[in-house]
Amino acid sequence: MRMRRIRENKVLRQMTKETSLEISDFIYPLFVVEGEGIKKEIPSMPDCYHFSLDKLEDEINEIVDLGIKAVILFGIPNKKDDHGSEAYAEDGIIQKAVRKIKEINKDLLVITDVCMCEYTDHGHCGILDHEGHVLNDETVSYIAKIALSHAKAGADIIAPSDMMDFRIKAIRKILDENNFKNIPIMAYSAKYASNFYGPFRDAADSAPSFGDRKSYQMDYHNSNEAMREIDLDLEEDADFIIVKPALSFLDIIQRTKDNFNTNIVAYNVSGEYSMVKNAIKMGLVNEEIIYEILISIKRAGAKLIITYHAKEMAKKLRGEK
Ligand code: PBG
């Protein structure tokens, strides 16, 4: 057997290609802030911006014109407190942003990240006891309340990223009880305590003021544990499963694919994004590396990819770049 026969020319390579990317595979993250007239590049994340609501229109129109079908929202509130009250406020930044986006284009699918770290003054993803430990069950009741407020604002999918136990069950229950039976939950099930979130924490002003997130996010030495997390979230009725980060965790994506019949989403996180963008800027690698990376995530088994590269990749796939 000569393996090179099938690589001989472009048509043959096209015919034997096992993996491809479509614009509808991408979910594009957006950062929204309070204030007016703000479209400000995020220093740690080249080509990503903070938007105030009045500046969203052009951006949303561009996203839709590019063929991108879904966004995931992150909000930076003006005021923070120990229980993250702006996260579930009716006029909180996310709630306002969802309504605004739906006003601009009701067909763009809006996913909301449900977490407390951007909203708490201590920067942890939940309610603390007096020793600074994140309390699980108390936090879950807040997480459910935040999820409901997002659904009421018009979110299409709820994506809890806090990693508390039983939060999927609690969110499903509160949504069902309030006539939101058809809103899916996209669970960050295998979310690792990762160094790759650095640029995001600058962007979202969400770094913990003390300690780390290792008592709730997963230990990256572990793979079996991720399977257990996913199993539990599916039992609690999660509709989508997120593996996060993506690149150092392709084995986890593949194992999830092999073991579960579910919708797998990979989160190509901020650190992965900024490393690549800076390496391209420095001329160390060429832009094609972005496509190669996203293909590798799909090849591993992801169906959807949350990625800051979505816009530039959409342009490439349409042949504009
Ligand atoms: C909130 C949240 C984080 C990210 C998504 N949701 C940060 C964290 O857990 O510290 C990271 C996303 C990225 O790095 O792109 N909990």
Residues whose N, C-alpha, C, O or C-beta is under 5 A from the ligand:
A	BS01	PBG	C115 C117 S161 F196 Y197 F200 V269 S270 G271
